[in-house]
Amino acid sequence: MTFKKKTTRQLSMAVGILSFAAFIIQGLGSTWGFESVAKQLTQTALLFSGGINIYFLGVTGQKNSADKEKNDDK
């Protein structure tokens, strides 16, 4: 599965935002008294973030293989 460069950048930003939001929610959950809900929200955000990161793992692997082939041809 391939995406346009713009979509890949948007996914990258989404991962950062989800991770940051999970960090904030986790930190404030005990302060504001909603620990169990904060735990659920954090786990959900990190699950989606991890799923998107799996895509980036594949894209990075593909780019590394293409670079290696390009260098081997020289």
BELVENUR-V505730 format. One record per pair of residues at least 6 apart in sequence whose ideal C-beta (glycine too) atoms are under 6 Angstrom apart, sorted by the first residue. I is the first residue (numbers start at 0). GAP is how many residues later the second one is. Records with the same first field share a line. If there is no record, write none. Layout:
I->GAP ; GAP
This chain:
10->41
14->34 ; 37
17->27 ; 30 ; 31
18->30
20->24
21->20 ; 23 ; 24
24->13 ; 16 ; 17
25->12 ; 16
28->6 ; 9
